[in-house]
């Protein structure tokens, strides 16, 4: 599994590949539809990005006639979440609650000091 996750991290490390995944989050797309979203890149360049995503199992591609339909596979992202993010949720939640409590306490109106001298009362 570590080698598989290495491929996922590598795939996610590129802005273009993350943009492709964002497109697929909205639903399956043909390779032609994906290429059309990146006019500054060649078809070959976009297809290389798709290949990296496919090798990382982030995209599943099926052929339908002459078209290739690409679909997002969120399982590897879920595996990263479970391994790297979920373990720290509790820590960050409690830390943020402490920060909020400290901020509220610092901003709370202070009661004026009570006089201790009997003549001031």
N, CA, C and O atoms as a GROMACS GRO file, in nm:
protein
  484
    1UNK      N    1   0.080  -0.120   0.000
    1UNK     CA    2   0.000   0.000   0.000
    1UNK      C    3   0.085   0.127   0.000
    1UNK      O    4   0.045   0.223  -0.065
    2UNK      N    5   0.199   0.135   0.068
    2UNK     CA    6   0.278   0.257   0.065
    2UNK      C    7   0.316   0.300  -0.077
    2UNK      O    8   0.311   0.419  -0.108
    3UNK      N    9   0.353   0.204  -0.163
    3UNK     CA   10   0.390   0.239  -0.300
    3UNK      C   11   0.269   0.296  -0.375
    3UNK      O   12   0.283   0.390  -0.453
    4UNK      N   13   0.151   0.239  -0.351
    4UNK     CA   14   0.030   0.289  -0.414
    4UNK      C   15   0.002   0.432  -0.371
    4UNK      O   16  -0.034   0.517  -0.452
    5UNK      N   17   0.018   0.459  -0.241
    5UNK     CA   18  -0.005   0.594  -0.192
    5UNK      C   19   0.100   0.692  -0.242
    5UNK      O   20   0.071   0.810  -0.260
    6UNK      N   21   0.221   0.644  -0.266
    6UNK     CA   22   0.324   0.730  -0.325
    6UNK      C   23   0.279   0.779  -0.462
    6UNK      O   24   0.299   0.895  -0.497
    7UNK      N   25   0.219   0.690  -0.540
    7UNK     CA   26   0.168   0.730  -0.672
    7UNK      C   27   0.057   0.833  -0.659
    7UNK      O   28   0.048   0.926  -0.739
    8UNK      N   29  -0.027   0.815  -0.560
    8UNK     CA   30  -0.137   0.910  -0.538
    8UNK      C   31  -0.081   1.046  -0.502
    8UNK      O   32  -0.124   1.148  -0.558
    9UNK      N   33   0.014   1.050  -0.408
    9UNK     CA   34   0.074   1.178  -0.369
    9UNK      C   35   0.139   1.245  -0.489
    9UNK      O   36   0.125   1.365  -0.508
   10UNK      N   37   0.211   1.168  -0.569
   10UNK     CA   38   0.275   1.224  -0.688
   10UNK      C   39   0.170   1.281  -0.783
   10UNK      O   40   0.187   1.391  -0.836
   11UNK      N   41   0.063   1.207  -0.804
   11UNK     CA   42  -0.042   1.253  -0.895
   11UNK      C   43  -0.107   1.381  -0.842
   11UNK      O   44  -0.137   1.472  -0.920
   12UNK      N   45  -0.130   1.388  -0.713
   12UNK     CA   46  -0.195   1.504  -0.654
   12UNK      C   47  -0.102   1.625  -0.645
   12UNK      O   48  -0.147   1.736  -0.621
   13UNK      N   49   0.027   1.602  -0.665
   13UNK     CA   50   0.125   1.709  -0.654
   13UNK      C   51   0.126   1.806  -0.771
   13UNK      O   52   0.198   1.906  -0.768
   14UNK      N   53   0.048   1.778  -0.874
   14UNK     CA   54   0.048   1.864  -0.993
   14UNK      C   55  -0.086   1.936  -1.006
   14UNK      O   56  -0.192   1.875  -0.994
   15UNK      N   57  -0.080   2.067  -1.029
   15UNK     CA   58  -0.201   2.149  -1.036
   15UNK      C   59  -0.295   2.106  -1.150
   15UNK      O   60  -0.416   2.104  -1.133
   16UNK      N   61  -0.238   2.072  -1.265
   16UNK     CA   62  -0.321   2.030  -1.378
   16UNK      C   63  -0.396   1.902  -1.344
   16UNK      O   64  -0.515   1.889  -1.375
   17UNK      N   65  -0.329   1.808  -1.281
   17UNK     CA   66  -0.396   1.682  -1.245
   17UNK      C   67  -0.505   1.705  -1.141
   17UNK      O   68  -0.610   1.642  -1.145
   18UNK      N   69  -0.480   1.797  -1.047
   18UNK     CA   70  -0.586   1.829  -0.949
   18UNK      C   71  -0.704   1.894  -1.020
   18UNK      O   72  -0.819   1.870  -0.982
   19UNK      N   73  -0.678   1.974  -1.120
   19UNK     CA   74  -0.786   2.037  -1.197
   19UNK      C   75  -0.867   1.933  -1.274
   19UNK      O   76  -0.989   1.943  -1.284
   20UNK      N   77  -0.799   1.834  -1.327
   20UNK     CA   78  -0.869   1.725  -1.396
   20UNK      C   79  -0.960   1.652  -1.297
   20UNK      O   80  -1.074   1.620  -1.330
   21UNK      N   81  -0.909   1.625  -1.178
   21UNK     CA   82  -0.992   1.558  -1.077
   21UNK      C   83  -1.112   1.645  -1.039
   21UNK      O   84  -1.221   1.593  -1.016
   22UNK      N   85  -1.091   1.775  -1.031
   22UNK     CA   86  -1.203   1.866  -1.002
   22UNK      C   87  -1.310   1.856  -1.110
   22UNK      O   88  -1.430   1.856  -1.079
   23UNK      N   89  -1.268   1.847  -1.235
   23UNK     CA   90  -1.366   1.830  -1.344
   23UNK      C   91  -1.444   1.701  -1.328
   23UNK      O   92  -1.566   1.699  -1.345
   24UNK      N   93  -1.374   1.595  -1.294
   24UNK     CA   94  -1.438   1.464  -1.283
   24UNK      C   95  -1.525   1.451  -1.158
   24UNK      O   96  -1.610   1.362  -1.149
   25UNK      N   97  -1.502   1.539  -1.063
   25UNK     CA   98  -1.586   1.537  -0.942
   25UNK      C   99  -1.732   1.566  -0.979
   25UNK      O  100  -1.824   1.519  -0.912
   26UNK      N  101  -1.751   1.645  -1.085
   26UNK     CA  102  -1.885   1.679  -1.130
   26UNK      C  103  -1.949   1.569  -1.214
   26UNK      O  104  -2.068   1.577  -1.247
   27UNK      N  105  -1.872   1.467  -1.249
   27UNK     CA  106  -1.927   1.356  -1.327
   27UNK      C  107  -1.828   1.309  -1.432
   27UNK      O  108  -1.728   1.376  -1.459
   28UNK      N  109  -1.855   1.193  -1.492
   28UNK     CA  110  -1.766   1.138  -1.593
   28UNK      C  111  -1.751   1.232  -1.713
   28UNK      O  112  -1.844   1.306  -1.748
   29UNK      N  113  -1.634   1.228  -1.775
   29UNK     CA  114  -1.605   1.311  -1.893
   29UNK      C  115  -1.525   1.228  -1.993
   29UNK      O  116  -1.448   1.139  -1.956
   30UNK      N  117  -1.545   1.258  -2.118
   30UNK     CA  118  -1.462   1.194  -2.220
   30UNK      C  119  -1.325   1.261  -2.218
   30UNK      O  120  -1.309   1.372  -2.168
   31UNK      N  121  -1.228   1.191  -2.274
   31UNK     CA  122  -1.094   1.249  -2.282
   31UNK      C  123  -1.098   1.378  -2.364
   31UNK      O  124  -1.030   1.474  -2.330
   32UNK      N  125  -1.178   1.382  -2.470
   32UNK     CA  126  -1.190   1.502  -2.553
   32UNK      C  127  -1.245   1.619  -2.472
   32UNK      O  128  -1.198   1.732  -2.487
   33UNK      N  129  -1.343   1.594  -2.385
   33UNK     CA  130  -1.398   1.700  -2.301
   33UNK      C  131  -1.293   1.753  -2.202
   33UNK      O  132  -1.287   1.873  -2.175
   34UNK      N  133  -1.213   1.663  -2.150
   34UNK     CA  134  -1.108   1.705  -2.056
   34UNK      C  135  -1.003   1.788  -2.130
   34UNK      O  136  -0.963   1.895  -2.083
   35UNK      N  137  -0.960   1.741  -2.246
   35UNK     CA  138  -0.859   1.814  -2.324
   35UNK      C  139  -0.908   1.955  -2.356
   35UNK      O  140  -0.830   2.050  -2.353
   36UNK      N  141  -1.037   1.968  -2.387
   36UNK     CA  142  -1.093   2.099  -2.423
   36UNK      C  143  -1.084   2.199  -2.309
   36UNK      O  144  -1.085   2.320  -2.333
   37UNK      N  145  -1.076   2.152  -2.185
   37UNK     CA  146  -1.068   2.240  -2.069
   37UNK      C  147  -0.927   2.296  -2.047
   37UNK      O  148  -0.908   2.382  -1.961
   38UNK      N  149  -0.830   2.248  -2.123
   38UNK     CA  150  -0.690   2.291  -2.106
   38UNK      C  151  -0.634   2.336  -2.240
   38UNK      O  152  -0.548   2.268  -2.298
   39UNK      N  153  -0.680   2.449  -2.290
   39UNK     CA  154  -0.638   2.494  -2.423
   39UNK      C  155  -0.488   2.528  -2.433
   39UNK      O  156  -0.434   2.529  -2.543
   40UNK      N  157  -0.424   2.555  -2.323
   40UNK     CA  158  -0.280   2.587  -2.327
   40UNK      C  159  -0.192   2.463  -2.335
   40UNK      O  160  -0.072   2.473  -2.359
   41UNK      N  161  -0.253   2.346  -2.313
   41UNK     CA  162  -0.178   2.221  -2.319
   41UNK      C  163  -0.214   2.144  -2.445
   41UNK      O  164  -0.325   2.156  -2.497
   42UNK      N  165  -0.120   2.065  -2.493
   42UNK     CA  166  -0.148   1.980  -2.609
   42UNK      C  167  -0.235   1.862  -2.564
   42UNK      O  168  -0.241   1.829  -2.446
   43UNK      N  169  -0.301   1.801  -2.660
   43UNK     CA  170  -0.380   1.681  -2.630
   43UNK      C  171  -0.289   1.575  -2.567
   43UNK      O  172  -0.326   1.509  -2.470
   44UNK      N  173  -0.170   1.560  -2.625
   44UNK     CA  174  -0.074   1.462  -2.573
   44UNK      C  175  -0.038   1.493  -2.427
   44UNK      O  176  -0.029   1.401  -2.346
   45UNK      N  177  -0.017   1.620  -2.395
   45UNK     CA  178   0.017   1.659  -2.258
   45UNK      C  179  -0.094   1.627  -2.160
   45UNK      O  180  -0.067   1.574  -2.052
   46UNK      N  181  -0.217   1.657  -2.197
   46UNK     CA  182  -0.330   1.626  -2.109
   46UNK      C  183  -0.344   1.475  -2.092
   46UNK      O  184  -0.372   1.426  -1.983
   47UNK      N  185  -0.325   1.402  -2.200
   47UNK     CA  186  -0.337   1.256  -2.191
   47UNK      C  187  -0.229   1.197  -2.101
   47UNK      O  188  -0.254   1.097  -2.033
   48UNK      N  189  -0.110   1.257  -2.100
   48UNK     CA  190  -0.006   1.210  -2.007
   48UNK      C  191  -0.049   1.232  -1.862
   48UNK      O  192  -0.026   1.146  -1.776
   49UNK      N  193  -0.113   1.346  -1.835
   49UNK     CA  194  -0.165   1.371  -1.700
   49UNK      C  195  -0.272   1.269  -1.664
   49UNK      O  196  -0.274   1.218  -1.552
   50UNK      N  197  -0.359   1.239  -1.758
   50UNK     CA  198  -0.464   1.139  -1.735
   50UNK      C  199  -0.400   1.003  -1.706
   50UNK      O  200  -0.448   0.930  -1.619
   51UNK      N  201  -0.294   0.969  -1.778
   51UNK     CA  202  -0.224   0.841  -1.754
   51UNK      C  203  -0.168   0.834  -1.612
   51UNK      O  204  -0.177   0.730  -1.547
   52UNK      N  205  -0.110   0.944  -1.564
   52UNK     CA  206  -0.056   0.946  -1.427
   52UNK      C  207  -0.170   0.925  -1.328
   52UNK      O  208  -0.156   0.850  -1.231
   53UNK      N  209  -0.282   0.991  -1.350
   53UNK     CA  210  -0.398   0.975  -1.261
   53UNK      C  211  -0.452   0.833  -1.267
   53UNK      O  212  -0.495   0.778  -1.165
   54UNK      N  213  -0.451   0.773  -1.384
   54UNK     CA  214  -0.498   0.636  -1.399
   54UNK      C  215  -0.404   0.539  -1.326
   54UNK      O  216  -0.450   0.446  -1.260
   55UNK      N  217  -0.273   0.560  -1.339
   55UNK     CA  218  -0.176   0.474  -1.272
   55UNK      C  219  -0.188   0.483  -1.120
   55UNK      O  220  -0.157   0.388  -1.049
   56UNK      N  221  -0.232   0.598  -1.072
   56UNK     CA  222  -0.253   0.617  -0.928
   56UNK      C  223  -0.391   0.570  -0.885
   56UNK      O  224  -0.428   0.585  -0.768
   57UNK      N  225  -0.467   0.515  -0.978
   57UNK     CA  226  -0.604   0.467  -0.953
   57UNK      C  227  -0.700   0.578  -0.914
   57UNK      O  228  -0.803   0.552  -0.852
   58UNK      N  229  -0.668   0.702  -0.948
   58UNK     CA  230  -0.757   0.814  -0.919
   58UNK      C  231  -0.861   0.832  -1.028
   58UNK      O  232  -0.964   0.897  -1.007
   59UNK      N  233  -0.834   0.774  -1.145
   59UNK     CA  234  -0.928   0.778  -1.257
   59UNK      C  235  -0.947   0.636  -1.307
   59UNK      O  236  -0.852   0.558  -1.318
   60UNK      N  237  -1.071   0.605  -1.338
   60UNK     CA  238  -1.104   0.479  -1.404
   60UNK      C  239  -1.152   0.516  -1.543
   60UNK      O  240  -1.238   0.602  -1.559
   61UNK      N  241  -1.096   0.451  -1.644
   61UNK     CA  242  -1.131   0.481  -1.783
   61UNK      C  243  -1.194   0.357  -1.847
   61UNK      O  244  -1.142   0.246  -1.835
   62UNK      N  245  -1.305   0.380  -1.914
   62UNK     CA  246  -1.368   0.271  -1.990
   62UNK      C  247  -1.390   0.319  -2.132
   62UNK      O  248  -1.412   0.438  -2.156
   63UNK      N  249  -1.385   0.226  -2.223
   63UNK     CA  250  -1.407   0.260  -2.363
   63UNK      C  251  -1.552   0.240  -2.397
   63UNK      O  252  -1.615   0.142  -2.358
   64UNK      N  253  -1.605   0.337  -2.471
   64UNK     CA  254  -1.743   0.330  -2.517
   64UNK      C  255  -1.740   0.369  -2.665
   64UNK      O  256  -1.741   0.487  -2.700
   65UNK      N  257  -1.736   0.268  -2.750
   65UNK     CA  258  -1.716   0.295  -2.892
   65UNK      C  259  -1.577   0.351  -2.913
   65UNK      O  260  -1.478   0.289  -2.873
   66UNK      N  261  -1.570   0.467  -2.976
   66UNK     CA  262  -1.439   0.530  -2.999
   66UNK      C  263  -1.402   0.626  -2.887
   66UNK      O  264  -1.292   0.683  -2.889
   67UNK      N  265  -1.488   0.644  -2.793
   67UNK     CA  266  -1.463   0.738  -2.684
   67UNK      C  267  -1.409   0.667  -2.561
   67UNK      O  268  -1.438   0.550  -2.536
   68UNK      N  269  -1.331   0.743  -2.485
   68UNK     CA  270  -1.285   0.695  -2.354
   68UNK      C  271  -1.354   0.780  -2.250
   68UNK      O  272  -1.342   0.903  -2.250
   69UNK      N  273  -1.427   0.716  -2.161
   69UNK     CA  274  -1.500   0.783  -2.055
   69UNK      C  275  -1.417   0.773  -1.928
   69UNK      O  276  -1.382   0.662  -1.885
   70UNK      N  277  -1.385   0.886  -1.868
   70UNK     CA  278  -1.302   0.893  -1.748
   70UNK      C  279  -1.390   0.927  -1.628
   70UNK      O  280  -1.470   1.019  -1.633
   71UNK      N  281  -1.373   0.851  -1.521
   71UNK     CA  282  -1.452   0.868  -1.400
   71UNK      C  283  -1.358   0.880  -1.280
   71UNK      O  284  -1.257   0.810  -1.272
   72UNK      N  285  -1.394   0.968  -1.189
   72UNK     CA  286  -1.316   0.984  -1.066
   72UNK      C  287  -1.332   0.861  -0.978
   72UNK      O  288  -1.442   0.810  -0.959
   73UNK      N  289  -1.220   0.814  -0.923
   73UNK     CA  290  -1.220   0.709  -0.823
   73UNK      C  291  -1.168   0.771  -0.694
   73UNK      O  292  -1.048   0.795  -0.681
   74UNK      N  293  -1.255   0.797  -0.600
   74UNK     CA  294  -1.217   0.868  -0.478
   74UNK      C  295  -1.157   0.777  -0.370
   74UNK      O  296  -1.117   0.825  -0.264
   75UNK      N  297  -1.151   0.648  -0.395
   75UNK     CA  298  -1.100   0.555  -0.293
   75UNK      C  299  -0.958   0.590  -0.248
   75UNK      O  300  -0.934   0.594  -0.128
   76UNK      N  301  -0.863   0.615  -0.339
   76UNK     CA  302  -0.728   0.650  -0.291
   76UNK      C  303  -0.726   0.778  -0.208
   76UNK      O  304  -0.647   0.790  -0.114
   77UNK      N  305  -0.811   0.874  -0.242
   77UNK     CA  306  -0.818   0.997  -0.164
   77UNK      C  307  -0.872   0.967  -0.024
   77UNK      O  308  -0.826   1.023   0.074
   78UNK      N  309  -0.970   0.878  -0.017
   78UNK     CA  310  -1.026   0.836   0.112
   78UNK      C  311  -0.918   0.766   0.196
   78UNK      O  312  -0.911   0.786   0.317
   79UNK      N  313  -0.836   0.686   0.131
   79UNK     CA  314  -0.728   0.617   0.203
   79UNK      C  315  -0.628   0.718   0.261
   79UNK      O  316  -0.581   0.701   0.373
   80UNK      N  317  -0.596   0.821   0.185
   80UNK     CA  318  -0.506   0.926   0.235
   80UNK      C  319  -0.572   0.997   0.352
   80UNK      O  320  -0.508   1.024   0.454
   81UNK      N  321  -0.699   1.027   0.337
   81UNK     CA  322  -0.772   1.094   0.445
   81UNK      C  323  -0.767   1.010   0.573
   81UNK      O  324  -0.738   1.062   0.681
   82UNK      N  325  -0.796   0.881   0.561
   82UNK     CA  326  -0.799   0.794   0.678
   82UNK      C  327  -0.660   0.783   0.742
   82UNK      O  328  -0.648   0.778   0.865
   83UNK      N  329  -0.557   0.778   0.660
   83UNK     CA  330  -0.423   0.760   0.715
   83UNK      C  331  -0.362   0.889   0.767
   83UNK      O  332  -0.295   0.888   0.870
   84UNK      N  333  -0.385   1.002   0.700
   84UNK     CA  334  -0.314   1.124   0.732
   84UNK      C  335  -0.398   1.234   0.794
   84UNK      O  336  -0.345   1.317   0.868
   85UNK      N  337  -0.525   1.238   0.768
   85UNK     CA  338  -0.606   1.349   0.815
   85UNK      C  339  -0.689   1.311   0.937
   85UNK      O  340  -0.687   1.381   1.038
   86UNK      N  341  -0.760   1.202   0.928
   86UNK     CA  342  -0.854   1.167   1.036
   86UNK      C  343  -0.786   1.148   1.171
   86UNK      O  344  -0.847   1.173   1.275
   87UNK      N  345  -0.662   1.106   1.171
   87UNK     CA  346  -0.591   1.085   1.297
   87UNK      C  347  -0.567   1.215   1.372
   87UNK      O  348  -0.548   1.214   1.494
   88UNK      N  349  -0.568   1.326   1.301
   88UNK     CA  350  -0.539   1.455   1.362
   88UNK      C  351  -0.663   1.541   1.384
   88UNK      O  352  -0.653   1.651   1.437
   89UNK      N  353  -0.779   1.491   1.344
   89UNK     CA  354  -0.901   1.569   1.359
   89UNK      C  355  -0.927   1.607   1.504
   89UNK      O  356  -0.954   1.724   1.535
   90UNK      N  357  -0.919   1.511   1.593
   90UNK     CA  358  -0.944   1.537   1.735
   90UNK      C  359  -0.847   1.638   1.792
   90UNK      O  360  -0.887   1.727   1.867
   91UNK      N  361  -0.721   1.625   1.757
   91UNK     CA  362  -0.620   1.718   1.805
   91UNK      C  363  -0.654   1.860   1.761
   91UNK      O  364  -0.653   1.952   1.843
   92UNK      N  365  -0.683   1.878   1.631
   92UNK     CA  366  -0.710   2.012   1.579
   92UNK      C  367  -0.842   2.066   1.632
   92UNK      O  368  -0.852   2.186   1.660
   93UNK      N  369  -0.941   1.980   1.648
   93UNK     CA  370  -1.069   2.027   1.701
   93UNK      C  371  -1.051   2.079   1.843
   93UNK      O  372  -1.102   2.186   1.876
   94UNK      N  373  -0.980   2.005   1.927
   94UNK     CA  374  -0.961   2.050   2.065
   94UNK      C  375  -0.872   2.174   2.071
   94UNK      O  376  -0.895   2.262   2.154
   95UNK      N  377  -0.772   2.182   1.984
   95UNK     CA  378  -0.686   2.300   1.980
   95UNK      C  379  -0.766   2.423   1.940
   95UNK      O  380  -0.751   2.529   2.001
   96UNK      N  381  -0.849   2.410   1.838
   96UNK     CA  382  -0.930   2.524   1.794
   96UNK      C  383  -1.031   2.566   1.902
   96UNK      O  384  -1.058   2.685   1.918
   97UNK      N  385  -1.086   2.469   1.974
   97UNK     CA  386  -1.178   2.504   2.083
   97UNK      C  387  -1.105   2.580   2.193
   97UNK      O  388  -1.160   2.676   2.248
   98UNK      N  389  -0.983   2.539   2.225
   98UNK     CA  390  -0.905   2.612   2.327
   98UNK      C  391  -0.875   2.754   2.280
   98UNK      O  392  -0.884   2.848   2.359
   99UNK      N  393  -0.839   2.770   2.153
   99UNK     CA  394  -0.813   2.904   2.101
   99UNK      C  395  -0.938   2.990   2.110
   99UNK      O  396  -0.931   3.106   2.150
  100UNK      N  397  -1.052   2.933   2.073
  100UNK     CA  398  -1.178   3.008   2.082
  100UNK      C  399  -1.207   3.049   2.225
  100UNK      O  400  -1.243   3.164   2.251
  101UNK      N  401  -1.193   2.955   2.318
  101UNK     CA  402  -1.219   2.985   2.459
  101UNK      C  403  -1.125   3.095   2.510
  101UNK      O  404  -1.168   3.185   2.582
  102UNK      N  405  -0.997   3.087   2.473
  102UNK     CA  406  -0.901   3.189   2.515
  102UNK      C  407  -0.937   3.326   2.457
  102UNK      O  408  -0.929   3.427   2.526
  103UNK      N  409  -0.977   3.327   2.330
  103UNK     CA  410  -1.015   3.454   2.266
  103UNK      C  411  -1.140   3.513   2.331
  103UNK      O  412  -1.148   3.634   2.354
  104UNK      N  413  -1.237   3.428   2.360
  104UNK     CA  414  -1.359   3.477   2.424
  104UNK      C  415  -1.330   3.531   2.563
  104UNK      O  416  -1.386   3.633   2.605
  105UNK      N  417  -1.243   3.462   2.634
  105UNK     CA  418  -1.208   3.507   2.768
  105UNK      C  419  -1.133   3.640   2.763
  105UNK      O  420  -1.157   3.728   2.846
  106UNK      N  421  -1.044   3.656   2.667
  106UNK     CA  422  -0.967   3.780   2.654
  106UNK      C  423  -1.057   3.897   2.615
  106UNK      O  424  -1.028   4.011   2.651
  107UNK      N  425  -1.164   3.871   2.541
  107UNK     CA  426  -1.254   3.977   2.495
  107UNK      C  427  -1.373   3.998   2.587
  107UNK      O  428  -1.454   4.088   2.563
  108UNK      N  429  -1.385   3.917   2.690
  108UNK     CA  430  -1.499   3.931   2.781
  108UNK      C  431  -1.485   4.059   2.863
  108UNK      O  432  -1.374   4.093   2.906
  109UNK      N  433  -1.596   4.130   2.886
  109UNK     CA  434  -1.587   4.251   2.968
  109UNK      C  435  -1.541   4.215   3.109
  109UNK      O  436  -1.585   4.116   3.168
  110UNK      N  437  -1.454   4.297   3.160
  110UNK     CA  438  -1.400   4.273   3.294
  110UNK      C  439  -1.483   4.351   3.396
  110UNK      O  440  -1.522   4.465   3.371
  111UNK      N  441  -1.509   4.290   3.509
  111UNK     CA  442  -1.576   4.361   3.618
  111UNK      C  443  -1.478   4.462   3.676
  111UNK      O  444  -1.360   4.432   3.690
  112UNK      N  445  -1.528   4.582   3.712
  112UNK     CA  446  -1.435   4.679   3.772
  112UNK      C  447  -1.384   4.626   3.905
  112UNK      O  448  -1.455   4.554   3.976
  113UNK      N  449  -1.262   4.661   3.939
  113UNK     CA  450  -1.206   4.611   4.067
  113UNK      C  451  -1.288   4.664   4.185
  113UNK      O  452  -1.332   4.778   4.187
  114UNK      N  453  -1.306   4.578   4.281
  114UNK     CA  454  -1.381   4.616   4.402
  114UNK      C  455  -1.288   4.687   4.500
  114UNK      O  456  -1.176   4.644   4.523
  115UNK      N  457  -1.336   4.794   4.554
  115UNK     CA  458  -1.251   4.865   4.653
  115UNK      C  459  -1.228   4.779   4.775
  115UNK      O  460  -1.319   4.710   4.822
  116UNK      N  461  -1.107   4.783   4.826
  116UNK     CA  462  -1.072   4.707   4.947
  116UNK      C  463  -1.068   4.798   5.069
  116UNK      O  464  -1.074   4.749   5.182
  117UNK      N  465  -1.058   4.927   5.048
  117UNK     CA  466  -1.054   5.023   5.158
  117UNK      C  467  -1.197   5.049   5.206
  117UNK      O  468  -1.282   5.085   5.124
  118UNK      N  469  -1.226   5.032   5.335
  118UNK     CA  470  -1.363   5.051   5.384
  118UNK      C  471  -1.416   5.192   5.359
  118UNK      O  472  -1.537   5.208   5.346
  119UNK      N  473  -1.332   5.293   5.352
  119UNK     CA  474  -1.378   5.429   5.329
  119UNK      C  475  -1.424   5.448   5.184
  119UNK      O  476  -1.505   5.537   5.157
  120UNK      N  477  -1.375   5.367   5.091
  120UNK     CA  478  -1.414   5.381   4.950
  120UNK      C  479  -1.549   5.320   4.924
  120UNK      O  480  -1.607   5.344   4.818
  121UNK      N  481  -1.603   5.241   5.015
  121UNK     CA  482  -1.731   5.176   4.994
  121UNK      C  483  -1.841   5.264   5.020
  121UNK      O  484  -1.957   5.225   5.007
   0.00000   0.00000   0.00000
